[in-house]
Amino acid sequence: MRLIIGRLLALLPVLFGLCVLSFALLASVPGDPVTAMLGLEADPAAVAALRAKYALDDPLPLRFLAWFWQVLQGDLGRSIQTGRPVLGMIGAALLPTLQLALAALVISLLIAIPAGVVAATRRNGPADFAATLVALCGLSLPSFWLGILLIMGFSIAIPVLPSSGHVPFLQNPLEALRHLALPALTLGAALAAATMRMTRAAMIEILSADYVRTARAKGLPARRVVWRHALRNALMPVVTLVGLQFGQLMGGVVVTESVFSWPGIGKLTVDAIFARDFPVVQGAILVTATLFVLINLLTDLLYTVLAPRLRSRA
């Protein structure tokens, strides 16, 4: 509990600094959101009324304090373009992004951990070279290019999977999985490559440890030594990488969501940037950053599950 409370308290100045930085950067972006919304030939009276409504003519410090006070009350403001509450728009877009991130993470782990273990136990063999080559390709391929290739292959050449759109899981589970397959595979490929390399490096180091040699000397089966004794300790750096990757997924799926027209928080942010809808952009940045820090906190807590000796230190 002390660890959790300490991390949550440390979260407050981070989020405040993020609020200040994001507000200042967005305020310095050229372009007028009212002009983008109403057009260049809009009635000056309508432009003035809309600017007054959103306090766009107030000094920058006053605008920030007013916005920050709303944030403390749980109100992220209203969209300049649609007039809808920003919190509701982000909430509607957050669930598809969360589904996509979780699916990509599961795909990457199902591929990366077995491949990394096999590559480490057969070091410098054909399996190791093949896994390393595939991982290198996965790290090198841009996600938008891989997404386009998957669309061409599985939506055009062999039309078995849809290339765009989103179906709620509770509405039609099978159709939801079909729409989720290609974007999740696009994201999971890059994650699997990085996770596989980390798993391989950690397993090579652990397999040379004294306790692993002792377990083998006792006559334990090789499969049990690798998958039960060595892998659990090798997962520590992998957990760190996966935690950071999942946090980045929540806010870094902009390209994939745009390619597959996935209605997530990344696509919402991009559309808001083009529309100069600053309340939506600021709210999306704040929510994404909060999730990123909370996921890092959960990653730290997971350490104590994988390594009980860390509980006393924490």
C-alpha angles and dihedrals in degrees: 000000000000089000092050094046092046092051092047091051090049087053093065100069090042092056092044091053089048091052091052094046097045092046092049094047094048091047089056094052110110117243137063118254091207092054090047090052102041100028133238094286096051122135109271090224091055090047092050092047093051093047090051091048092057094035092238092150094056120102114275096248092052091048091051094048091049092049093044091050089053090050091053088054092051094256117124093183130242131297114260091212102046105014091229122135110271093220091057092049092050092046091054092049096042097068096057090047091049091050091050094047094048092047092049091048093051092048092049094049093047089054103033105046098050091042092049093049093048091047092051096046091048096041116182090005130118092269091052094050092046093050092046092049092050090047091051090052091049092052093046100048115091111235094232091053093048090048092053091049091052091049091050092047104040103024104035111020094034105016099206101119131043117249099213146010137060132251121195110249095228092051097055116351096189094048090044091056091048091054091044097050102080100041091044091050090048092054095038094055095066092042091050092053095054094041092049092054091048092047091050094050093047093047093050089054095045095047090062093053121116096242091055091052089048092052090051091047089055089060099251114161113266092236091056093047093051102039101034107029106024102033096054092058092040090057094072097085089035090057089053091052094045092049092053092044093051091050090051091047091060091061104017102063092094096116096044094046090049094050094049097033089239109173096227136130092272094058090043090055094048092049090048092051092053090047092047087236095159099177090058093046093048092047093048092050092049095048093045093049092048091052091047092055093044091051089052088052091052089049091055090049090050088060090068089055094051094040112029091186088072092065094077091046091050 
